[in-house]
Amino acid sequence: MRAIKLLIGAVGCAAVALGALWLLQGVGALHIRPILCFADCAPVQGASTSWAVAGLLLAACGTIAIIYAARR
């Protein structure tokens, strides 16, 4: 059971980091150039409400996973 909680906590940390990235990109506070493109690769211009909401939800779920994993 301890290994499962450790795995849940690690996934939660990754979810919080990715959610924060999506949130910052969604509100327009962070701009990252595309790294690998297979077709017409154009960077996203401006803020995106859908990415901000998705990032907020993913970060919240990751926080819940970390809290669950930290409980005894």
N, C-alpha and C positions, 0 to 999 in steps of 0.2 A: 504494500500500500504506500510505503514511503517513496518508492521509486516512481509510482504513478503520480503522486503529488509533486515530486520534483520535475517530472516531465510536464505536467500541467502548468507549473510555475514558469518553466523555461518558455513554453509556448505563449504564456501570458505576457512575458517580457518582450518577446518578438512582436506580439500583436500590439502592445502599447507603442513600441518604437515605430512600427509600420503605420499605425493609426495616427501617430503624431506627425509623421511625414506627410501622409495624405491630407491631414487637417491643415498643416501649414501651407501646402501647395494649393489646397482648395480655397483658402482665404487670401491667397496671393502674397503671403509673407516670404515664401521660399520658391526660388526658380532653379530647377536642375535641368541641364541640357540632356537630351536623350543619349544613351550610351550605345545602344545597339539597335540598328534599324534594318528592317528587311524590305521595306517598300518606301513610299514617299514619307519621309520623316520630318514632321514639322512640330516644333515645340508648342505646347498649349499656351495660349495667350490669355492673360487675365484670370480672375478668380472663377471658381466653379463651386456652386452651392452643393451639388451632388457629391463631389469629392470631399468637401468639408464635412458633410453629414456622415458619409461613409467612414471617414477617418475618426470622427468623434465616437461613432458607435463601436468601431473596432478597438479603439483605445479604452472605452468603457468596459467592453467584454474582456479585454486583456487585464484590466485592473481587477475585475471580479475574479478572474482565474487566479491571479496572484494572491488575492485575499483568501480565496478558498484553499490554495496550496499552503499558505502560511498558517492556517488554523490547525490546531492539534486534534 
